[in-house]
């Protein structure tokens, strides 16, 4: 560890651990960890949200959003890439509508409508859209309507 240029980390400071255990034997006080408080706030909120509903309720909400999104995308000619039994409800990989430049579509969605979706990676670059149905969009079908409406304005 001493040969590394940087042993410091925001979450786990190995350099400070070395100082604490090996170089601080003569006394004095070194704090080895002080967790960033924002992580505790984030964990508290995540746990609060996780306990509001059962896992089955959450899965049903995400499944509903997934199916609603896919149904709405069919009017633009988009189809789900993975077989339905291999897909997930929270990340939808769909074909780019015919004749549409996916990079232009995604850029306009972001700049004109403040909606960010992902494009393809590797062999799928330029060929697919990756649209998440998690967080607020995973429980609020109006968010999906907003996306579909914005896509309609750009595509048509």
C-alpha positions, 0 to 999 in steps of 0.5 A, spaced: 500 500 500 505 504 501 508 504 494 501 506 491 500 513 489 494 514 492 491 510 498 486 515 499 478 514 498 472 517 500 469 511 503 475 507 505 481 510 507 486 505 507 492 510 508 489 513 514 488 505 516 495 504 515 497 511 519 492 508 525 494 501 526 502 502 524 504 509 525 500 511 531 502 506 536 505 511 540 499 515 542 495 521 539 488 520 536 487 519 529 480 517 526 480 512 521 473 513 519 468 518 518 462 516 514 459 522 509 453 524 512 449 524 506 450 516 505 446 516 512 441 520 509 440 516 503 440 510 506 435 512 511 430 515 505 431 508 501 429 504 507 423 508 508 421 508 501 422 500 501 418 499 507 412 503 504 410 497 500 411 490 499 416 487 494 410 484 491 406 491 490 413 494 488 414 488 482 407 489 480 408 497 479 414 496 475 411 490 471 405 495 470 410 501 467 414 496 463 408 493 459 405 500 459 411 503 456 412 497 451 404 498 449 406 506 448 412 505 444 409 500 439 405 506 435 412 508 433 414 501 431 419 500 437 419 492 439 422 489 445 429 486 444 430 481 449 425 475 449 419 477 454 421 471 459 429 474 459 427 481 460 426 485 466 421 490 468 426 496 470 430 496 464 427 496 457 431 495 451 427 497 445 429 498 437 429 505 435 423 507 431 425 506 423 428 512 420 430 515 427 437 517 429 437 515 436 442 520 438 438 525 435 432 523 439 436 522 445 439 529 445 432 532 443 429 529 449 434 531 454 435 538 451 427 540 449 424 535 454 429 534 460 428 527 459 434 522 459 434 515 456 440 511 454 442 508 447 445 502 445 452 500 447 457 496 443 454 492 437 447 495 439 450 503 439 445 507 434 440 501 434 437 501 441 434 505 446 434 503 453 429 506 458 428 505 465 422 504 469 424 505 476 424 510 481 418 515 479 417 513 472 416 506 475 410 508 479 407 514 475 404 512 468 404 519 467 411 520 467 411 514 461 405 518 458 410 524 458 416 521 455 411 518 449 408 525 448 415 528 447 417 522 443 411 523 438 413 531 437 420 529 435 419 523 431 413 525 427 
